[in-house]
Amino acid sequence: MWGRIRKSSARFVNALRTEATAGREGRTHNLFEAAAAYVSACAEDDQDRIDEASAWVSPEALSFGVNELACRAVIALARERDESPRTVARALLGLPAA
């Protein structure tokens, strides 16, 4: 009886080790990593990296991440230039000042 329990326990522990190892190899990316990789790949016109980053998260999550990245970038540039975010965003898009 104790032999069966020991074998069962050993199988269970080995299964946990296998899952932990597989988890490290197939690391998931969060939406901000995906957005950063996607935007930088778009800026460099690297279609392979664009496709790879697009597969990391759902399209909705990627859209949210890209939007968040754009907001943070505009705010950072506005602070650096001592201008309003609206002025910086319009300038980046080549639009006339409002």
QUITALIN-V285946 format. One line per field, one symbol per residue. phi: phi as a letter, one per 30 degrees, with the letter a starting at -180 (. if undefined). psi: psi as a letter, one per 40 degrees, with the letter a starting at -180 (. if undefined). burial: 1 if it has 16 or more other ideal C-beta (glycine too) atoms within 10 Angstrom, else 0. Layout:
phi=???
psi=???
burial=???
This chain:
phi=.ddddddddddddddddddddddddcedcddddddddddddddchcddddddddddbdeddddddddddddddddddddddhbdeddddddddicddd
psi=dddddddddddddddddddddddddfhiiidddddddddddddefgddddddddediiddddddddddddddddddddddefiiddddddddefiih.
burial=00000000000000000000000000000011011111101000000001001001100001001100100001001100000000111010000000
